[in-house]
Amino acid sequence: MKLYVGLGNPGKQYEGTRHNMGFMAVDKFMELAHGDFDRQGFHGTYGIVKNPAFSEPIVVLKPETFMNLSGTSVSECVSFFKIDPEDIVVVYDDMAIEEGLIRIRQDGSSGGHKGMQNIIDQLGTQKIKRIRVGIGEPKFNTIDFVLGKPSKESAPLIEAALDNAAKALRDIDIQGFQKAMNVYNSIKKAK
């Protein structure tokens, strides 16, 4: 069993904000996979995709603990389903990546992302796959920037990046992590 996690903050006031790119990406993945977030548990909302196109069932989780405590939700889910850390993919926003691009990594530090850092701390390993959705450098206060919504000019770039993140999640299972990483990391401009 695999676990795909989209990071964000729960509540209407955070919908569509840059910090909720993980939530939006897994929503798009669920559309592609014909799945539903039809369960509550592990301090979050989740669904299980059992589509014959995929190699095994995939738990798709949106923690509702608020970003900085995402690891609580993830560790509970991992423990319940007995999922190995190498079978987890986490999707989240990243200011160090240009708007419209995504970057897939095998493992490593959190790069300062508090949600990802909390997952690393809770699971006790940096060997967690991740998809980082670019939101670009803040042009003003960082907190206001990440908790704000993309501009009209940015919206098409963000939408393309979210589409690519959803497709990457699909392709990680169907084609393998390395192939998906090669394909999506090589995209220079959002398509």
Contact map, one row per residue, 1 for C-alpha under 8 A:
11100000000000000000000000000000000000000000000000000001111000000000000000000000101000100000000000000000000000000000000000000000000000000000000000000000000000000000000000000000000000000000000
11110000000000000000000000000000000000000000000000000001111000000000000000000000001000110000000000000000000000000000000000000000000000000000000000000000000000000000000000000000000000000000000
11111000000000000000000000000000000000000000000000000000011110000000000000000100001000111000000000000000000000000000000000000000000000000000000000000000000000000000000000000000000000000000000
01111100000000000000000001000000000000000000000000000000011110000000000000000000000000011110000000000000000000000000000000000000000000000000000000000000000000000000000010000000000000000000000
00111110000000000000010001000000000000000000000000000000000111100000000001000000000000011110000000000000000000000000000000000000000000000000000000000000000000000000000000000000000000000000000
00011111000000000000111111000000000000000000000000000000000111100000000000000000000000000111000000000000000000000000000000000000000000000000000000000000000000000000000000000000000000000000000
00001111100000000011111000000000000000000000000000000000000001100010010000000000000000000111000000000000000000000010000000000000000000000000000000000000000000000000000000000000000000000000000
00000111110000000011111000000000000000000000000000000000000001110110000000000000000000000001000000000000000000000000000000000000000000000000000000000000000000000000000000000000000000000000000
00000011111001000011000000000000000000000000000000000000000000111110000000000000000000000000000000000000000000000000000000000000000000000000000000000000000000000000000000000000000000000000000
00000001111101100000000000000000000000000000000000000000000000011100000000000000000000000000000000000000000000000000000000000000000000000000000000000000000000000000000000000000000000000000000
00000000111111100000000000000000000000000000000000000000000000000000000000000000000000000000000000000000000000000000000000000000000000000000000000000000000000000000000000000000000000000000000
00000000011111100000000000000000000000000000000000000000000000000000000000000000000000000000000000000000000000000000000000000000000000000000000000000000000000000000000000000000000000000000000
00000000001111100000000000000000000000000000000000000000000000000000000000000000000000000000000000000000000000000000000000000000000000000000000000000000000000000000000000000000000000000000000
00000000111111111011000000000000000000000000000000000000000000000000000000000000000000000000000000000000000000000000000000000000000000000000000000100000000000000000000000000000000000000000000
00000000011111111001000000000000000000000000000000000000000000000000000000000000000000000000000000000000000000000000000000000000000000000000000000000000000000000000000000000000000000000000000
00000000000001111101100100000000000000000000000000000000000000000000000000000000000000000000000000000000000000000000000000000000000000000000000000001000000000000000000000000000000000000000000
00000000000001111111100000000000000000000000000000000000000000000000000000000000000000000000000000000000000000000000000000000000000000000000000001111100000000000000000000000000000000000000000
00000000000000011111100000000000000000000000000000000000000000000000000000000000000000000000100000000000000000000000000000000000000000100000000011111100000000000000000000000000000000000000000
00000011100001001111110000000000000000000000000000000000000000000000000000000000000000000001100000000000000000000000000000000000000000000000000001110000000000000000000000000000000000000000000
00000011100001111111111100000000000000000000000000000000000000000000000000000000000000000001100000000000000000000000000000000000000000000000000000000000000000000000000000000000000000000000000
00000111000000011111111110000000000000000000000000000000000000000000000000000000000000000011100000000000000000000000000000000000000010000000000000000000000000000100000000000000000000000000000
00001111000000000011111111000000000000000000000000000000000000000000000000000000000000000111100000000000000000000000000000000000000010000000000000000000000000000000000000000000000000000000000
00000111000000000001111111100000000000000000000000000000000001000000000000000000000000000011000000000000000000000000000000000000000000000000000000000000000000000000000000000000000000000000000
00000100000000010001111111110000000000000000000000000000000000000000000000000000000000000000000000000000000000000000000000000000000000000000000000000000000000000100000000000000000000000000000
00000100000000000000111111111000000000000000000000000000000000000000000000000000000000000010000000000000000000000000000000000000000000000000000000000000000000000110110000000000000000000000000
00011100000000000000011111111100000000000000000000000000000100000000000000000000000000000010000000000000000000000000000000000000000000000000000000000000000000000000010000000000000000000000000
00000000000000000000001111111110000000000000000000000000000000000000000000000000000000000000000000000000000000000000000000000000000000000000000000000000000000000000000000000000000000000000000
00000000000000000000000111111111000000000000000000000000000000000000000000000000000000000000000000000000000000000000000000000000000000000000000000000000000000000110010000000000000000000000000
00000000000000000000000011111111100000000000000000000000000000000000000000000000000000000000000000000000000000000000000000000000000000000000000000000000000000000000111011000000000000000000000
00000000000000000000000001111111111110000000000010000000000000000000000000000000000000000000000000000000000000000000000000000000000000000000000000000000000000000000000000000000000000000000000
00000000000000000000000000111111111100000000000000000000000000000000000000000000000000000000000000000000000000000000000000000000000000000000000000000000000000000000000000000000000000000000000
00000000000000000000000000011111111000000000000000000000000000000000000000000000000000000000000000000000000000000000000000000000000000000000000000000000000000000000011001000000000000000000000
00000000000000000000000000001111111000000000000010100000000000000000000000000000000000000000000000000000000000000000000000000000000000000000000000000000000000000000000001000000000000000000000
00000000000000000000000000000111111100000000000010100000000000000000000000000000000000000000000000000000000000000000000000000000000000000000000000000000000000000000000000000000000000000000000
00000000000000000000000000000111111110000000001111000000000000000000000000000000000000000000000000000000000000000000000000000000000000000000000000000000000000000000000000000000000000000000000
00000000000000000000000000000110011111000000011110000000000000000000000000000000000000000000000000000000000000000000000000000000000000000000000000000000000000000000000000000000000000000000000
00000000000000000000000000000100001111100000111100000000000100000000000000000000000000000000000000000000000000000000000000000000000000000000000000000000000000000000000000000000000000000000000
00000000000000000000000000000000000111110000111000000000000000000000000000000000000000000000000000000000000000000000000000000000000000000000000000000000000000000000000000000000000000000000000
00000000000000000000000000000000000011111000111000000000000000000000000000000000000000000000000000000000000000000000000000000000000000000000000000000000000000000000000000000000000000000000000
00000000000000000000000000000000000001111111110000000000000000000000000000000000000000000000000000000000000000000000000000000000000000000000000000000000000000000000000000000000000000000000000
00000000000000000000000000000000000000111111110000000000000000000000000000000000000000000000000000000000000000000000000000000000000000000000000000000000000000000000000000000000000000000000000
00000000000000000000000000000000000000011111100000000000000000100000000111011000000000000000000000000000000000000000000000000000000000000000000000000000000000000000000000000000000000000000000
00000000000000000000000000000000000000011111100000000000000000111000000110000000000000000000000000000000000000000000000000000000000000000000000000000000000000000000000000000000000000000000000
00000000000000000000000000000000000000011111110000000000000011111000000010000000000000000000000000000000000000000000000000000000000000000000000000000000000000000000000000000000000000000000000
00000000000000000000000000000000000011111111111000000000000011110000000000000000000000000000000000000000000000000000000000000000000000000000000000000000000000000000000000000000000000000000000
00000000000000000000000000000000000111111001111100000000001111000000000000000000000000000000000000000000000000000000000000000000000000000000000000000000000000000000000000000000000000000000000
00000000000000000000000000000000001111100000111110000000001110000000000000000000000000000000000000000000000000000000000000000000000000000000000000000000000000000000000000000000000000000000000
00000000000000000000000000000000001110000000011111000000111100000000000000000000000000000000000000000000000000000000000000000000000000000000000000000000000000000000000000000000000000000000000
00000000000000000000000000000100111100000000001111100000111100000000000000000000000000000000000000000000000000000000000000000000000000000000000000000000000000000000000000000000000000000000000
00000000000000000000000000000000001000000000000111110101110000000000000000000000000000000000000000000000000000000000000000000000000000000000000000000000000000000000000000000000000000000000000
00000000000000000000000000000000110000000000000011111100100000000000000000000000000000000000000000000000000000000000000000000000000000000000000000000000000000000000000000000000000000000000000
00000000000000000000000000000000000000000000000001111110000000000000000000000000000000000000000000000000000000000000000000000000000000000000000000000000000000000000000000000000000000000000000
00000000000000000000000000000000000000000000000000111110000000000000000000000000000000000000000000000000000000000000000000000000000000000000000000000000000000000000000000000100000000000000000
00000000000000000000000000000000000000000000000001111111100000000000000000000000000000000000000000000000000000000000000000000000000000000000000000000000000000000000000000001100000000000000000
00000000000000000000000000000000000000000000000000011111100000000000000000000000000000000000000000000000000000000000000000000000000000000000000000000000000000000000000000001100000000000000000
11000000000000000000000000000000000000000000000001000111110000000000000000000000000000000000000000000000000000000000000000000000000000000000000000000000000000000000000000000000000000000000000
11000000000000000000000000000000000000000000000111100111111000000000000000000000000000000000000000000000000000000000000000000000000000000000000000000000000000000000000000000000000000000000000
11110000000000000000000000000000000000000000000111000001111100000000000000000000000000000000000000000000000000000000000000000000000000000000000000000000000000000000000000000000000000000000000
11110000000000000000000000000000000000000000011110000000111110000000000000000000000000000000000000000000000000000000000000000000000000000000000000000000000000000000000000000000000000000000000
00111100000000000000000001000000000010000000011110000000011111000000000000000000000000000000000000000000000000000000000000000000000000000000000000000000000000000000000000000000000000000000000
00111100000000000000000000000000000000000001111000000000001111100000000001000000000000000000000000000000000000000000000000000000000000000000000000000000000000000000000000000000000000000000000
00001111000000000000001000000000000000000001110000000000000111110000000000000000000000000000000000000000000000000000000000000000000000000000000000000000000000000000000000000000000000000000000
00001111100000000000000000000000000000000111100000000000000011111110010011000000000000000000000000000000000000000000000000000000000000000000000000000000000000000000000000000000000000000000000
00000001110000000000000000000000000000000011100000000000000001111110010010000000000000000000000000000000000000000000000000000000000000000000000000000000000000000000000000000000000000000000000
00000000110000000000000000000000000000000011000000000000000000111111110110000000000000000000000000000000000000000000000000000000000000000000000000000000000000000000000000000000000000000000000
00000001110000000000000000000000000000000000000000000000000000111111110000000000000000000000000000000000000000000000000000000000000000000000000000000000000000000000000000000000000000000000000
00000011100000000000000000000000000000000000000000000000000000111111110000000000000000000000000000000000000000000110000000000000000000000000000000000000000000000000000000000000000000000000000
00000000000000000000000000000000000000000000000000000000000000001111111000000000000000000000000000000000000000000110010000000000000000000000000000000000000000000000000000000000000000000000000
00000000000000000000000000000000000000000000000000000000000000001111111110000000000000000000000000000000000000000010011000000000000000000000000000000000000000000000000000000000000000000000000
00000010000000000000000000000000000000000000000000000000000000111111111111000000000000000000000000000000000000000011011000000000000000000000000000000000000000000000000000000000000000000000000
00000000000000000000000000000000000000000000000000000000000000000001111111100000000000000000000000000000000000000011011111100000000000000000000000000000000000000000000000000000000000000000000
00000000000000000000000000000000000000000110000000000000000000001000111111110000000000000000000000000000000000000000011001000000000000000000000000000000000000000000000000000000000000000000000
00000000000000000000000000000000000000000111000000000000000000111000111111111000000000000000000000000000000000000000000000000000000000000000000000000000000000000000000000000000000000000000000
00001000000000000000000000000000000000000100000000000000000010100000011111111100000000000000000000000000000000000000001000000000000000000000000000000000000000000000000000000000000000000000000
00000000000000000000000000000000000000000000000000000000000000000000001111111110000000000000000000000000000000000000001001100000000000000000000000000000000000000000000000000000000000000000000
00000000000000000000000000000000000000000100000000000000000000000000000111111111000000000000000000000000000000000000000000000000000000000000000000000000000000000000000000000000000000000000000
00000000000000000000000000000000000000000100000000000000000000000000000011111111100000000000000000000000000000000000000000000000000000000000000000000000000000000000000000000000000000000000000
00100000000000000000000000000000000000000000000000000000000000000000000001111111111110000000000000000000000000000000000000000000000000000000000000000000000000000000000000000000000000000000000
00000000000000000000000000000000000000000000000000000000000000000000000000111111111000000000000000000000000000000000000000000000000000000000000000000000000000000000000000000000000000000000000
00000000000000000000000000000000000000000000000000000000000000000000000000011111110000000000000000000000000000000000000000000000000000000000000000000000000000000000000000000000000000000000000
10000000000000000000000000000000000000000000000000000000000000000000000000001111111000000000000000000000000000000000000000000000000000000000000000000000000000000000000000000000000000000000000
00000000000000000000000000000000000000000000000000000000000000000000000000000111111100000000000000000000000000000000000000000000000000000000000000000000000000000000000000000000000000000000000
11100000000000000000000000000000000000000000000000000000000000000000000000000110111110110000000000000000000000000000000000000000000000000000000000000000000000000000000000000000000000000000000
00000000000000000000000000000000000000000000000000000000000000000000000000000100011111110000000000000000000000000000000000000000000000000000000000000000000000000000000000000000000000000000000
00000000000000000000000000000000000000000000000000000000000000000000000000000100001111110000000000000000000000000000000000101011000000000000000000000000000000000000000000000000000000000000000
00000000000000000000000000000000000000000000000000000000000000000000000000000000000111110000000000000000000000000000000000000011100000000000000000000000000000000000000000000000000000000000000
11100000000000000000000000000000000000000000000000000000000000000000000000000000001111111000000000000000000000000000000000000001100000000000000000000000000000000000000000000000000000000000000
01111000000000000000000000000000000000000000000000000000000000000000000000000000001111111100000000000000000000000000000000000001100000000000000000000000000000000000000000000000000000000000000
00111000000000000000000000000000000000000000000000000000000000000000000000000000000000111110000000000000000000000000000000000001111000000000000000000000000000000000000000000000000000000000000
00011110000000000000010000000000000000000000000000000000000000000000000000000000000000011111000000000000000000000001000000000001111000000000000000000000000000000000000000000000000000000000000
00011110000000000000111011000000000000000000000000000000000000000000000000000000000000001111100000000000000000000000000000000000011110000000000000000000000000000000100000000000000000000000000
00000111000000000011111000000000000000000000000000000000000000000000000000000000000000000111110000000000000000000001000000000000011110000000000000000000000000000000000000000000000000000000000
00000000000000000111110000000000000000000000000000000000000000000000000000000000000000000011111000000000000000000000000000000000000111100000000000000000000000000000000000000000000000000000000
00000000000000000000000000000000000000000000000000000000000000000000000000000000000000000001111110000000000000001000000000000000000111110000000000000000000000000000000000000000000000000000000
00000000000000000000000000000000000000000000000000000000000000000000000000000000000000000000111111000000000000000000000000000000000001111100000000000000000000000000000000000000000000000000000
00000000000000000000000000000000000000000000000000000000000000000000000000000000000000000000011111000000000000000000000000000000000001111000000000000000000000000000000000000000000000000000000
00000000000000000000000000000000000000000000000000000000000000000000000000000000000000000000011111101110000000000000000000000000000111111000000000000000000000000000000000000000000000000000000
00000000000000000000000000000000000000000000000000000000000000000000000000000000000000000000001111111000000000000000000000000000000001111000000000000000000000000000000000000000000000000000000
00000000000000000000000000000000000000000000000000000000000000000000000000000000000000000000000011111000000000000000000000000000000011110000000000000000010011001000000000000000000000000000000
00000000000000000000000000000000000000000000000000000000000000000000000000000000000000000000000001111100000000000000000000000000000011100000000000000000000111111000000000000000000000000000110
00000000000000000000000000000000000000000000000000000000000000000000000000000000000000000000000011111110000000000000000000000000000011000000000000000000000010001000000000000000000000000011110
00000000000000000000000000000000000000000000000000000000000000000000000000000000000000000000000010011111000000000000000000000000001111000000000000000000000000001001100000000000000000011000000
00000000000000000000000000000000000000000000000000000000000000000000000000000000000000000000000010001111100000000000000000000000001111000000000000000000000000000000000000000000000010011000000
00000000000000000000000000000000000000000000000000000000000000000000000000000000000000000000000000000111110000000000000000000000111100000000000000000000000000000000000000000000000010011000000
00000000000000000000000000000000000000000000000000000000000000000000000000000000000000000000000000000011111100000000000000000000111000000000000000000000000000000000000000000000000010000000000
00000000000000000000000000000000000000000000000000000000000000000000000000000000000000000000000000000001111100000000000000000011110000000000000000000000000000000000000000000000000000000000000
00000000000000000000000000000000000000000000000000000000000000000000000000000000000000000000000000000000111110000000000000000111110000000000000000000000000000000000000000000000000000000000000
00000000000000000000000000000000000000000000000000000000000000000000000000000000000000000000000000000000111111000000000000000111000000000000000000000000000000000000000000000000000000000000000
00000000000000000000000000000000000000000000000000000000000000000000000000000000000000000000000000000000001111110000100000000100000000000000000000000000000000000000000000000000000000000000000
00000000000000000000000000000000000000000000000000000000000000000000000000000000000000000000000000000000000111111101100100000000000000000000000000000000000000000000000000000000000000000000000
00000000000000000000000000000000000000000000000000000000000000000000000000000000000000000000000000000000000011111000000000000000000000000000000000000000000000000000000000000000000000000000000
00000000000000000000000000000000000000000000000000000000000000000000000000000000000000000000000000000000000011111100100000000000000000000000000000000000000000000000000000000000000000000000000
00000000000000000000000000000000000000000000000000000000000000000000000000000000000000000000010000000000000001111111100000000000000000000000000000000000000000000000000000000000000000000000000
00000000000000000000000000000000000000000000000000000000000000000011000000000000000000000000000000000000000001011111110000000000000000000000000000000000000000000000000000000000000000000000000
00000010000000000000000000000000000000000000000000000000000000000011111000000000000000000000000000000000000000001111111000000000000000000000000000000000000000000000000000000000000000000000000
00000000000000000000000000000000000000000000000000000000000000000000011000000000000000000101000000000000000001001111111100000000000000000000000000000000000000000000000000000000000000000000000
00000000000000000000000000000000000000000000000000000000000000000000000000000000000000000000000000000000000011011111111110000000000000000000000000000000000000000000000000000000000000000000000
00000000000000000000000000000000000000000000000000000000000000000001111100000000000000000000000000000000000000000111111111000000000000000000000000000000000000000000000000000000000000000000000
00000000000000000000000000000000000000000000000000000000000000000000111101100000000000000000000000000000000000000011111111100000000000000000000000000000000000000000000000000000000000000000000
00000000000000000000000000000000000000000000000000000000000000000000001000000000000000000000000000000000000001000001111111111101000000000000000000000000000000000000000000000000000000000000000
00000000000000000000000000000000000000000000000000000000000000000000001000000000000000000000000000000000000000000000111111111000000000000000000000000000000000000000000000000000000000000000000
00000000000000000000000000000000000000000000000000000000000000000000001100100000000000000000000000000000000000000000011111110000000000000000000000000000000000000000000000000000000000000000000
00000000000000000000000000000000000000000000000000000000000000000000001000100000000010000000000000000000000000000000001111111000000000000000000000000000000000000000000000000000000000000000000
00000000000000000000000000000000000000000000000000000000000000000000000000000000000000000000000000000000000000000000000111111100000000000000000000000000000000000000000000000000000000000000000
00000000000000000000000000000000000000000000000000000000000000000000000000000000000010000000000000000000000000000000000110111111000000000000000000000000000000000000000000000000000000000000000
00000000000000000000000000000000000000000000000000000000000000000000000000000000000000000000000000000000001110000000000100011111000000000000000000000000000000000000000000000000000000000000000
00000000000000000000000000000000000000000000000000000000000000000000000000000000000011000000000000000000011100000000000000001111100000000000000000000000000000000000000000000000000000000000000
00000000000000000000000000000000000000000000000000000000000000000000000000000000000011111100000000000000011100000000000100001111110000000000000000000000000000000000000000000000000000000000000
00000000000000000000000000000000000000000000000000000000000000000000000000000000000001111100000000000001111000000000000000000011111000000000000000000000000000000000000000000000000000000000000
00000000000000000000000000000000000000000000000000000000000000000000000000000000000000001111000000000001111000000000000000000001111100000000000000000000000000000000000000000000000000000000000
00000000000000000000000000000000000000000000000000000000000000000000000000000000000000001111000000000111100000000000000000000000111110000000000000000000000000000000100000000000000000000000000
00000000000000000000000000000000000000000000000000000000000000000000000000000000000000000011110010000111000000000000000000000000011111000000000000000000000000000000000000000000000000000000000
00000000000000000000110000000000000000000000000000000000000000000000000000000000000000000011110010111110000000000000000000000000001111100000000000000000000000001100100000000000000000000000000
00000000000000000000000000000000000000000000000000000000000000000000000000000000000000000000111111111110000000000000000000000000000111110000000000000000000001001000000000000000000000000000000
00000000000000000100000000000000000000000000000000000000000000000000000000000000000000000000111111110000000000000000000000000000000011111000000000000000000001000000000000000000000000000000000
00000000000000000000000000000000000000000000000000000000000000000000000000000000000000000000011111100000000000000000000000000000000001111100000000000000000000000000000000000000000000000000000
00000000000000000000000000000000000000000000000000000000000000000000000000000000000000000000001111000000000000000000000000000000000000111110000000000000000000000000000000000000000000000000000
00000000000000000000000000000000000000000000000000000000000000000000000000000000000000000000001000000000000000000000000000000000000000011111110011000000000000000000000000000000000000000000000
00000000000000000000000000000000000000000000000000000000000000000000000000000000000000000000000000000000000000000000000000000000000000001111110010000000000000000000000000000000000000000000000
00000000000000000000000000000000000000000000000000000000000000000000000000000000000000000000000000000000000000000000000000000000000000000111110110000000000000000000000000000000000000000000000
00000000000000000000000000000000000000000000000000000000000000000000000000000000000000000000000000000000000000000000000000000000000000000111111110000000000000000000000000000000000000000000000
00000000000000000000000000000000000000000000000000000000000000000000000000000000000000000000000000000000000000000000000000000000000000000111111111000000000000000000000000000000000000000000000
00000000000000000000000000000000000000000000000000000000000000000000000000000000000000000000000000000000000000000000000000000000000000000000111111100000000000000000000000000000000000000000000
00000000000000000000000000000000000000000000000000000000000000000000000000000000000000000000000000000000000000000000000000000000000000000001111111110000000000000000000000000000000000000000000
00000000000000000100000000000000000000000000000000000000000000000000000000000000000000000000000000000000000000000000000000000000000000000111111111111000000000000000000000000000000000000000000
00000000000000001110000000000000000000000000000000000000000000000000000000000000000000000000000000000000000000000000000000000000000000000100011111111000000000000000000000000000000000000000000
00000000000001001110000000000000000000000000000000000000000000000000000000000000000000000000000000000000000000000000000000000000000000000000001111111000000000000000000000000000000000000000000
00000000000000001110000000000000000000000000000000000000000000000000000000000000000000000000000000000000000000000000000000000000000000000000000111111100000000000000000000000000000000000000000
00000000000000011100000000000000000000000000000000000000000000000000000000000000000000000000000000000000000000000000000000000000000000000000000011111110000000000000000000000000000000000000000
00000000000000001100000000000000000000000000000000000000000000000000000000000000000000000000000000000000000000000000000000000000000000000000000000011111111001000000000000000000000000000000000
00000000000000000000000000000000000000000000000000000000000000000000000000000000000000000000000000000000000000000000000000000000000000000000000000001111111000000000000000000000000000000000000
00000000000000000000000000000000000000000000000000000000000000000000000000000000000000000000000000000000000000000000000000000000000000000000000000000111111100000000000000000000000000000000000
00000000000000000000000000000000000000000000000000000000000000000000000000000000000000000000000000000000000000000000000000000000000000000000000000000111111110000000000000000000000000000000000
00000000000000000000000000000000000000000000000000000000000000000000000000000000000000000000000000100000000000000000000000000000000000000000000000000111111111000000000000000000000000000000000
00000000000000000000000000000000000000000000000000000000000000000000000000000000000000000000000000000000000000000000000000000000000000000000000000000111111111100000000000000000000000000000000
00000000000000000000000000000000000000000000000000000000000000000000000000000000000000000000000000010000000000000000000000000000000000000000000000000001111111110000000000000000000000000000000
00000000000000000000000000000000000000000000000000000000000000000000000000000000000000000000000000111000000000000000000000000000000000000000000000000000111111111000000000000000000000000000010
00000000000000000000000000000000000000000000000000000000000000000000000000000000000000000000000000110000000000000000000000000000000001100000000000000100011111111100000000000000000000000000000
00000000000000000000000000000000000000000000000000000000000000000000000000000000000000000000000000010000000000000000000000000000000000000000000000000000001111111110000000000000000000000000000
00000000000000000000000000000000000000000000000000000000000000000000000000000000000000000000000000010000000000000000000000000000000000000000000000000000000111111111000000000000000000000000011
00000000000000000000000000000000000000000000000000000000000000000000000000000000000000000000000000111100000000000000000000000000000011000000000000000000000011111111100000000000000000000000011
00000000000000000000100110010000000000000000000000000000000000000000000000000000000000000000000000000000000000000000000000000000000010000000000000000000000001111111110000000000000000000000000
00000000000000000000000010010000000000000000000000000000000000000000000000000000000000000000000000000000000000000000000000000000000000000000000000000000000000111111111000000000000000000000000
00000000000000000000000000000000000000000000000000000000000000000000000000000000000000000000000000000100000000000000000000000000000000000000000000000000000000011111111100000000000000010000001
00000000000000000000000010001000000000000000000000000000000000000000000000000000000000000010000000000100000000000000000000000000001010000000000000000000000000001111111110000000000000000000000
00000000000000000000000011011001000000000000000000000000000000000000000000000000000000000000000000000000000000000000000000000000000000000000000000000000000000000111111111000000000000000000000
00000000000000000000000000001001000000000000000000000000000000000000000000000000000000000000000000000000000000000000000000000000000000000000000000000000000000000011111111100000000000000000000
00000000000000000000000000000000000000000000000000000000000000000000000000000000000000000000000000000000000000000000000000000000000000000000000000000000000000000001111111110000000110010000000
00010000000000000000000000001000000000000000000000000000000000000000000000000000000000000000000000000000000000000000000000000000000000000000000000000000000000000000111111111000000000000000000
00000000000000000000000000001001100000000000000000000000000000000000000000000000000000000000000000000000000000000000000000000000000000000000000000000000000000000000011111111100000000000000000
00000000000000000000000000000000000000000000000000000000000000000000000000000000000000000000000000000000000000000000000000000000000000000000000000000000000000000000001111111111100100000000000
00000000000000000000000000000000000000000000000000000000000000000000000000000000000000000000000000000000000000000000000000000000000000000000000000000000000000000000000111111111111100000000000
00000000000000000000000000000000000000000000000000000110000000000000000000000000000000000000000000000000000000000000000000000000000000000000000000000000000000000000000011111111100000000000000
00000000000000000000000000000000000000000000000000001110000000000000000000000000000000000000000000000000000000000000000000000000000000000000000000000000000000000000000001111111000000000000000
00000000000000000000000000000000000000000000000000000000000000000000000000000000000000000000000000000000000000000000000000000000000000000000000000000000000000000000000000111111101100000000000
00000000000000000000000000000000000000000000000000000000000000000000000000000000000000000000000000000000000000000000000000000000000000000000000000000000000000000000000000111111111100000000000
00000000000000000000000000000000000000000000000000000000000000000000000000000000000000000000000000000000000000000000000000000000000000000000000000000000000000000000000000111011111110000000000
00000000000000000000000000000000000000000000000000000000000000000000000000000000000000000000000000000000000000000000000000000000000000000000000000000000000000000000000000010001111111000000000
00000000000000000000000000000000000000000000000000000000000000000000000000000000000000000000000000000000000000000000000000000000000000000000000000000000000000000000000000010011111111100000000
00000000000000000000000000000000000000000000000000000000000000000000000000000000000000000000000000000000000000000000000000000000000000000000000000000000000000000000000100110011111111110000000
00000000000000000000000000000000000000000000000000000000000000000000000000000000000000000000000000000011100000000000000000000000000000000000000000000000000000000000000100000000111111111000000
00000000000000000000000000000000000000000000000000000000000000000000000000000000000000000000000000000000000000000000000000000000000000000000000000000000000000000000000000000000011111111100000
00000000000000000000000000000000000000000000000000000000000000000000000000000000000000000000000000000000000000000000000000000000000000000000000000000000000000000000000000000000001111111110000
00000000000000000000000000000000000000000000000000000000000000000000000000000000000000000000000000000111000000000000000000000000000000000000000000000000000000000001000100000000000111111110000
00000000000000000000000000000000000000000000000000000000000000000000000000000000000000000000000000000111000000000000000000000000000000000000000000000000000000000000000000000000000011111111000
00000000000000000000000000000000000000000000000000000000000000000000000000000000000000000000000000000000000000000000000000000000000000000000000000000000000000000000000000000000000001111111000
00000000000000000000000000000000000000000000000000000000000000000000000000000000000000000000000000001000000000000000000000000000000000000000000000000000000000000000000000000000000000111111110
00000000000000000000000000000000000000000000000000000000000000000000000000000000000000000000000000001000000000000000000000000000000000000000000000000000000000000000000000000000000000001111110
00000000000000000000000000000000000000000000000000000000000000000000000000000000000000000000000000011000000000000000000000000000000000000000000000000000000000000000000000000000000000000011111
00000000000000000000000000000000000000000000000000000000000000000000000000000000000000000000000000011000000000000000000000000000000000000000000000000000000010011000000000000000000000000011111
00000000000000000000000000000000000000000000000000000000000000000000000000000000000000000000000000000000000000000000000000000000000000000000000000000000000000011001000000000000000000000000111
